[in-house]
Amino acid sequence: MARCQRIDVRQQYIRGVRCFDLRLLVDNSNVELAHGLMRYDYTREQILADLEWLDKQGDCYVRVINEARTQSQHRASRMMFPLSCDMLVERFIHTQFWGGRNLYDWSIDYQFEGTEPTCCERYASVSTPKLIDDWWPWLYARLHNRRIRREGTDRNILLIDFVDIE
């Protein structure tokens, strides 16, 4: 559930991906990777290793989202989310970070330096009924990715589910 890629960060990069989506959830002063109701068993060390590898490439964007979806989650994240963003910017100087919004009210919780790229989001969660997003986002990718890539976008970034599905 809630999985939107089936290949790792390095394989995505090799396939041409240059923008990655990092969703952070603060829970009891601990920062985790999450997407909706799902929390991922992905250690801090694994996250930092992937970001370090991307930073060495020198041509990547990483959108950072505060996965706080409720008022209480948003309140709990007010200190840790900005501190996490500060650490990312200071440590990975060749990566362009952007986003900084929360999912509770889509307000900005952290203002990244520089110009935010324009983004076209074309994936199951914004295009299909909730059931498909939760259980079968790969189905949307299977049915639509080829057309989405062919059509392209006039924006800087195109975000899609399952980049390995044509």
Beta strands, then each sheet from edge to edge (+ up, - down):
strand 1: 19-27
strand 2: 30-35
strand 3: 38-39
strand 4: 61-66
strand 5: 96-102
strand 6: 119-121
strand 7: 157-159
sheet 1: 3+ 2- 1+ 4+ 5+
sheet 2: 6+ 7+
end
